[in-house]
């Protein structure tokens, strides 16, 4: 069975590239994914008008959709709201920020919020994982050939040379939990640079896959989203690069499916 996922991140409505965002709608429809995964930072400053624009765009996608918040999806410059009710606006316009789940033929998808409104450290943009909630995720019964995918906004392990750091608290332990659950793909955003990397060298048996941005905050690389096609042998991740007129296929990573024993039922 072949599974197709469109991976979109960091649109930053309020600072989006309007032509690219408009063109992404038919480009994603043409790819015809089983699921669209949006991994956070759908707004720039967490303002109501930015959420309204994000909501309107998401409603155009017409495919099964999952969205998880990013650090910009809080009232970014309103410190009291950001600290006390960081995801009230997100909940009003988008939905529950805490977790998401989708079960489709050949695909088990789960998401968890790695963003925080306030933290006991100076840089609130960095991420954190609630290990209790992560360990409590129900992945269902294992199915032969099915792929398990997890999503959050921040990369769980910082990438060498990345323009920003996710700084995720308990990220390494989170990867251990996900590996034991048989997760093969961890989808993230935040750094605005697409990547697909094996985590096997860190002692984990999964792949970290990050999408780029459709915003003006390009950090030296072209705007893009990614497409993922997984069959029983390989996972193919392709960058769909915005060239100013449309989206064209960029770099493709072919990732062998990992021989992970199915977890107990």
N, C-alpha and C positions, 0 to 999 in steps of 0.2 A: 504494500500500500504506500502511496506517495502522499505526503503532507506538505502543504504550502502555507507559509506564514509571511505576511508583510510586517516589517519591523520599522516603526517610525518613532522618532524621539525629538525632544528639544525644539519644538516648533516656536515657542515663545511668542504667542499672540500678543500683540503690542509692539513687537520688534521682529515680526515674521517677514520673510521674503514672499510678498503677496503672489507674484507670478508663479513661483515654485510651489507654493501651497495649493494654488488653484490647479496647477498642472498635475500635482500629485494625486488628486482625486481620480481622474480617468486613468492615470498610470497604474494605480493600485487596482482599480476595477478590471483593467486589462489583464493584470497578473492573476486575478481571480483567486485570492487566498482563501483557505479554510478559516483563517483567523487573522485579524489585524491586531498587533500588539503595540501599544503606545506606551513608552517607558518614561513618562514624566516630563516636567517643564513644558507644559502646554501653554503656560502664560509667562509673561516677562516679570510682572510685579504683583501678580495675584489680584488684580483689580476686577471688579464686577464686569466692566465692559470687555476685558480680555477674556474672561471666562465665557461670556455670552458669545463672543466670536469663536472661541474654541468649540463650544457646544454646537453652534450652527455648522461648523465644518465637520465635526465628528458625525453629525446626523446625516451628512451627505454620503458617507462611505458605504452604506448599504451592505455590509458584511458583518459576520460575527466579530465583535470588537471587545477588547479589554484595555483599560487605561489604569495606570498606577501613577501616583503623584510624584513630583520632583520638588526640590527645595525652593524653586521659584513659584510653586503653586500655593504659597502662603501669602498673606498680606506683607509683601517684602519690606516696605518702608514703614509700616504701622506696627511698631514693636509691641505694644500691649496686645493687639489682636493676634499678632504672630506668636506671641508667647502663650496666650491663654486659649484662643480658639483658632489654631493655625489652619485647620482644614474645613471650617464652616462653609466658606464660599465654594470650595471644591465639592463638598457634599451637595450643596444646593444646585450647582450647575452640571456636575459630572456624575456623581454617585458616591458610594461608600469608598473612603480612601484607604481602608485598613487592609483589605485583602480582596483577591479576585480569583475565580476558578472557572475553567471551561473544560468540558469533557466532550471530545469529538472522536469519531472513528480514527484510530491511529495516533491520537494526540491527547495527552493529559497535561493541562496548563494550569499553573498556579502563580499568583503574584502576591507580593507583600510590600508594604510601604517602608522604604528606607529613609524617607525624608523626615525631618523634625522641625517644628516651629522654633523651639528653643532648646538649648543644650548647655550643660555645665562646661562649655569651652567657648572660646572667642568666636570661632568660625562656625556659624550655624548652618552654612551651606553643606557641610560634610554629613555623611550618612551614618546610620546605626541600624542594626538588625536586632529585633526582639527574638532571641533564640527560643524562648518558650512558645511563642506563637508559630515560629518556623517549624519546630519539632512537632507541633500539634496538627500540622497540615495533613489532611486525609488525601492520599494519592490514589485511593481506590485499589482495585485488584489489578495486578500486573497482567498485561496482554502481550503476547508474542509479537515482536516487531514494532510495537507502539513506542512512541518517543515521549519522554517526560521533559517538560520545559518549565523553567522558573524565570520570573521577571521581577526586577525592582529598578529603581532609578540609578543608583550608584554602583559602579563596578566594585565587586566585593574584595578584590585584590588590586592595589594600585599598579598601573601600567608604566613601565619604564619609558620615559620620554613623553608621556602624556602632558598636554598643556595645563591640566588641572588635576588635582587629586580627589578621589572619592572620600578618602579618609574614613572608611567604614569601620565603626567599632564592631568587634566580634565577627568581622567578615571572614576570617580564616576558619573560625569555628562553624560559621554558617555553611561554608563550602563542604566541610566534613559531613554535616547533617544532610545536605543535598546529595552528596555522593552516596551516602548510605541509603538514601531514598531512590537511587537509580536515576537521578536527573542527569541528562546529557547536555542540555543547553541552559546557560544562564544569560538572559537577555538584559541589557542595561543601556543607559544613555549617559548624560551628564558631561562627558568630556568633549562632545561635539566632533569626535574623530572616530570613524568606523574601524572596527577590528574584529578578528576572529582568531582566538588563541587557545591552544590546548592547555589545560591546567594540570596535566599529568605530572609535569616536573615538580609541581608544588605538593605532590602526594595525593592529588585529587584526580578522579577520572571523569572529567567533564570539560566542556568548552565554554569559554567566556566570549560572548558576542555582543559588540556594542554598535549601535546605530549612530549616524551623524546627526546633523541639524538641518532644519528648513528655515532657519532664522538668519538674521544679519550678523549674528555672533559666530562667524565661521571658523575662527582660530586657525586660519591659514590653509584650510582644505575646502574643496567645493561643497556646497550644500548637497544633501543626499538623504535617501532612505535606503533600506536594505530589504532584499527578498531572500527567503530561506525555503529550500526544497529538500525534503528528507525522504529517502526511501529506506529499505532495510539494509543497505550497504553503505550509503554515504549521505552526508549532510552538505548541501551546496549553498554557500552564503555569497550573494552578489550585491555589490554596491550599485545603486541606481543614482547616477550622478546628474545633477542639474547643470546643463550647459548654457543656460540663458534662454533657450527655446523649448527645451523638453528634457526628458530624462533618458540617459543612455547607460548601457551596461558598463560598469567599471570593473575593478578587480573582483575576482571570484576566488573564494577559498573552498576547496573540496576536503571535507573533514570525515575521515572514516568513522562509521558508527562504532561506539566503544562497546567492547565485550563486557558489559556489566551484568552480573548475575541478577536475575529478577528478584526483587525483595519479596519476603514472605507475604502471603495474602493476609 
